[in-house]
Amino acid sequence: MSFSHNPVMLETSINNLNIIKDGTYVDCTFGRGGHSKNILERIGKNGKLIAIDKDNEAEDFAKENFNDDSRFIFEKNNFSNIINIVEKHNGKNKVNGILLDLGVSSPQLDNPERGFSFMKEGPLDMRMDTSSKMTALLWLKEADLKDISRVLKIYGEEKYSYRIARAIKKSIEEDSLQTTIDLSKVISECYPKSISSKINPATRSFQAIRIYINKELQELEKILDDCLQIIEIGGRLVVISFHSLEDRIVKNFINKHSLGKEVISKLPITNLSQNLNLKKIKVPLKASDNEIDENIRSRSAKIRVAEKI
């Protein structure tokens, strides 16, 4: 097998799956197989790994590099369909661990033709599933000013959302918005010259558009609920997130289904226990300084871990 990139916080995430030799695991975001490879190295001959990705390039990579391993199953699909996928490939309908590495993958970012990066010129695409019809450019053309502003504000937490949305619609009317660099310039020009920031002005808007057209947060909320149904008692859920919107959803989900810190003492424990399906294993884990030096993308990564009880 040949692997061109090292996943963020690889050892930390796989260690926290607490893998058992004969267990069944799901890598919900296969990418280029970095996590899957590590899981396969740890399970035994009777173990099983189901890998999911909706990206055509990820499917091609899996076929080329993993097909010879009988313990490995790849499913091109949305991870929000995890219950159906597990039912299809695993007779007992339960798994011992689920890994989610959220957001856009490094290979997707590095390929200008995918349109995810504001640093490289390419078409305004941003589709994780290239069989989907709705590209970023098509949506920007069809959406009205208020919709674009709302998306930038909600999914990008962008302070200048209305100003940027207005500039985007003006550029579309002038037929001057075609590429990622075009969009990046439009956004940057909306920022006051007096404001300096450590991040590129286009970061939040690109994130927002990508999240919206790929329905990332809706899919995340669905899979978290579904995980409760298919993880065995003692099994682990490990989630790697890269921005506050994702992390907040994961944090609130785990808190909702575990005792956490906020236990209302006046309520009988029997009333609380109906929804207590998880145990928080650790506080959010972050990359070490050494890993950040080696892989800058790990700077914003957080890992949350929960165990089914």
C-alpha atoms as one frame of an Amber mdcrd trajectory, in Angstrom:
protein
   0.000   0.000   0.000   1.162   3.557  -0.706  -0.034   6.426   1.469   0.627
  10.054   0.618  -0.468  11.664   3.876  -0.567  11.029   7.593  -3.963  11.621
   9.251  -4.234  14.173  12.042  -3.702  12.697  15.543  -3.599   9.167  14.117
  -2.218   7.286  17.135  -4.372   9.196  19.634  -7.598   8.545  17.745  -6.965
   4.825  17.145  -5.689   4.221  20.679  -8.936   5.635  22.035 -11.016   3.169
  20.025  -9.723   0.621  22.554  -9.610  -2.028  19.818 -10.267  -5.699  20.537
  -8.847  -8.324  18.169 -12.123  -9.860  17.004 -14.086  -6.613  16.995 -15.978
  -4.896  14.191 -15.157  -1.247  13.519 -16.397   1.506  11.231 -14.147   4.172
   9.706 -16.800   6.649   8.602 -14.401   8.932   6.726 -11.998   6.695   4.796
 -10.206   9.422   2.808  -6.919   7.803   1.808  -7.097   5.011   4.334  -4.674
   6.204   7.004  -6.986   5.363   9.892  -8.236   2.198   8.221  -4.704   0.906
   7.725  -3.933   1.427  11.410  -7.144  -0.288  12.528  -6.448  -3.287  10.285
  -2.995  -3.598  11.841  -4.605  -3.949  15.273  -7.552  -6.276  14.662  -7.113
 -10.045  14.293  -8.018 -12.404  11.478 -11.620 -12.569  12.702 -11.962  -8.807
  13.042 -13.773  -6.628  10.518 -13.497  -3.050   9.302 -16.237  -1.255   7.376
 -14.976   1.919   5.704 -17.307   4.600   4.342 -16.699   7.545   2.041 -18.833
   9.330  -0.544 -15.845  10.559  -2.531 -15.178   8.765  -5.844 -11.421   9.194
  -5.471 -11.542   7.587  -2.020 -13.428   4.630  -3.516 -10.787   4.233  -6.236
  -8.012   4.360  -3.647  -9.717   1.720  -1.484 -10.115  -0.637  -4.446  -6.488
  -0.212  -5.449  -4.937  -0.554  -1.998  -7.260  -2.551   0.289  -9.160  -5.081
  -1.823  -6.805  -7.931  -0.954  -7.735  -7.821   2.747 -10.802  -9.984   3.421
 -11.414  -8.173   6.728 -11.975  -4.876   4.895 -15.247  -3.703   3.343 -15.643
  -0.367   1.538 -18.997   1.324   1.033 -19.358   4.433  -1.151 -22.097   6.216
   0.731 -22.910   9.019   3.149 -21.902   8.111   6.677 -25.327   9.299   7.840
 -26.619   6.002   6.377 -24.492   4.031   8.838 -27.332   1.870  10.179 -28.211
   0.519   6.725 -24.534   0.075   5.882 -23.818  -1.922   9.049 -26.938  -4.038
   8.527 -25.784  -4.795   4.983 -22.250  -5.849   5.891 -22.468  -7.108   9.468
 -24.973  -9.771  10.407 -25.110  -8.997  14.131 -25.967  -5.324  13.429 -23.626
  -4.107  16.196 -20.081  -2.739  16.101 -17.348  -2.268  18.691 -16.203   1.168
  17.637 -16.879   4.055  15.281 -14.392   6.677  14.088 -15.350  10.017  12.554
 -12.698  12.352  11.103 -14.833  15.327  10.149 -14.518  17.986   7.475 -12.602
  18.084   4.222  -9.683  15.681   3.764  -6.125  16.697   2.945  -6.238  15.122
  -0.563  -9.432  17.058  -1.289  -7.833  20.313  -0.132  -4.642  19.653  -2.076
  -6.419  19.059  -5.400  -7.280  22.447  -6.976  -9.867  20.816  -9.241 -12.029
  19.981  -6.213 -12.432  23.677  -5.397 -12.027  23.468  -1.627  -8.944  25.661
  -1.257  -8.841  29.444  -1.485  -5.054  29.207  -1.912  -5.134  27.364  -5.252
  -7.035  28.313  -8.384  -9.695  25.870  -9.438 -13.400  25.647 -10.256 -15.847
  26.665  -7.534 -16.958  23.103  -6.874 -16.587  22.044  -3.191 -18.630  18.842
  -3.587 -17.452  15.941  -1.450 -19.625  13.674  -3.583 -18.895  14.626  -7.180
 -22.028  12.834  -8.372 -24.074  15.526  -6.633 -25.338  18.246  -8.984 -25.034
  21.255  -6.662 -21.619  22.908  -6.908 -20.619  25.959  -4.892 -20.814  28.192
  -7.976 -24.242  26.909  -8.974 -25.573  27.534  -5.466 -24.100  31.045  -5.315
 -25.794  31.821  -8.638 -29.178  30.436  -7.564 -29.280  31.686  -3.956 -30.455
  35.193  -3.135 -28.436  37.702  -1.147 -30.179  36.965   2.159 -29.627  33.209
   1.847 -25.921  33.626   1.134 -25.549  36.066   4.023 -27.363  33.673   6.369
 -25.165  30.714   5.380 -21.962  32.720   5.845 -23.110  33.919   9.259 -24.425
  30.588  10.589 -21.897  28.141   9.152 -18.870  30.428   8.981 -19.587  32.728
  11.920 -18.569  35.465   9.491 -18.818  38.999  10.881 -19.061  40.606   7.428
 -21.536  38.101   6.005 -23.956  40.602   4.437 -21.176  42.705   2.920 -19.560
  39.590   1.413 -22.882  38.217   0.131 -23.629  41.514  -1.605 -20.178  41.529
  -3.232 -20.626  37.918  -4.377 -23.965  38.662  -6.058 -22.466  41.746  -7.737
 -19.577  39.657  -9.097 -22.017  37.066 -10.431 -24.040  39.777 -12.180 -20.810
  41.017 -13.778 -19.850  37.431 -14.701 -16.511  37.850 -12.912 -16.906  34.995
 -10.423 -15.754  31.643 -11.792 -12.863  30.269  -9.720 -11.759  29.822  -6.116
  -9.279  32.678  -6.483 -12.052  34.949  -7.832 -14.137  34.223  -4.741 -11.186
  34.641  -2.399 -10.467  38.104  -3.859 -14.106  39.164  -3.561 -14.151  38.167
   0.106 -10.802  39.751   0.944 -11.888  43.070  -0.546 -14.834  43.141   1.853
 -12.572  43.240   4.887 -11.535  46.676   6.214  -7.873  47.410   5.477  -7.296
  48.237   9.144  -8.125  44.684  10.261  -5.293  42.189  10.535  -5.912  38.520
  11.264  -3.911  35.326  11.626  -6.313  33.542   9.271  -7.057  34.301   5.638
 -10.225  36.434   5.253 -11.682  33.769   2.936 -11.410  30.982   5.526 -14.805
  31.381   7.176 -16.772  31.919   3.972 -15.212  28.940   2.183 -15.948  26.810
   5.254 -19.555  28.003   5.359 -20.280  27.344   1.688 -18.657  23.911   1.858
 -20.578  22.914   4.984 -23.862  24.089   3.496 -23.715  22.444   0.072 -22.499
  19.142   1.572 -25.042  19.219   4.443 -22.187  18.399   6.813 -23.779  19.398
  10.109 -27.109  17.707   9.358 -25.271  14.487   8.504 -23.213  14.755  11.684
 -26.282  15.141  13.894 -27.923  12.131  12.268 -24.949   9.801  12.551 -24.374
  10.655  16.211 -27.925   9.600  17.040 -27.565   6.442  14.950 -24.289   5.503
  16.643 -26.154   4.923  19.900 -28.178   2.179  18.226 -25.300   0.179  16.773
 -22.369   0.481  19.188 -22.012  -2.496  21.529 -21.883  -1.958  25.295 -18.274
  -1.025  26.014 -17.706   0.129  22.427 -16.197   3.512  21.682 -17.153   6.551
  19.606 -14.153   8.694  18.601 -14.741  11.989  16.804 -12.109  14.328  15.364
 -13.430  17.827  14.659 -11.754  20.911  13.226 -13.997  23.864  13.984 -16.296
  25.066  16.728 -19.583  24.230  14.978 -18.700  20.538  14.638 -17.164  20.326
  18.085 -20.173  21.976  19.729 -22.537  19.417  18.198 -20.350  16.507  19.341
 -19.828  17.974  22.811 -23.546  18.623  23.344 -24.447  15.149  22.099 -22.046
  13.426  24.485 -23.141  15.632  27.391 -26.799  14.922  26.639 -26.255  11.168
  26.813 -23.851  11.065  29.749 -24.012  12.324  33.317 -21.345  14.924  32.696
 -21.107  17.759  35.180 -24.666  19.033  34.982 -26.728  16.598  37.035 -29.903
  18.068  38.456 -29.838  16.680  41.985 -33.562  17.149  42.600 -34.521  14.751
  39.823 -34.651  11.024  40.589 -31.752   9.205  38.918 -34.274   6.895  37.226
 -35.606   9.849  35.255 -32.140  10.790  34.116 -30.950   7.297  33.294 -33.326
   6.855  30.356 -31.052   8.989  28.158 -27.702   8.095  29.704 -26.202   5.794
  27.079 -22.647   7.111  27.090 -19.705   7.676  29.386 -17.286  10.494  28.629
 -13.819   8.981  28.495 -11.658  12.102  28.397 -11.800  15.847  28.046 -11.131
  17.064  24.481  -7.740  15.875  23.294  -5.515  18.180  21.257  -2.420  17.664
  19.164   1.008  18.012  20.754   3.343  20.833  19.764   5.485  18.311  17.887
   2.562  17.087  15.798   1.468  20.632  15.026   4.992  21.360  13.783   4.815
  18.292  11.525   1.194  18.716  10.406  -0.212  22.239  10.613  -3.775  20.978
  10.034  -3.694  19.353  13.474  -3.550  22.794  15.108  -7.334  23.119  15.157
  -8.153  19.439  15.756 -10.036  18.186  18.813 -10.824  14.581  19.686 -13.818
  13.656  21.843 -14.306  10.104  23.075 -17.356   8.378  24.548 -18.080   4.779
  25.553 -21.446   3.018  25.285 -22.827   1.938  28.677
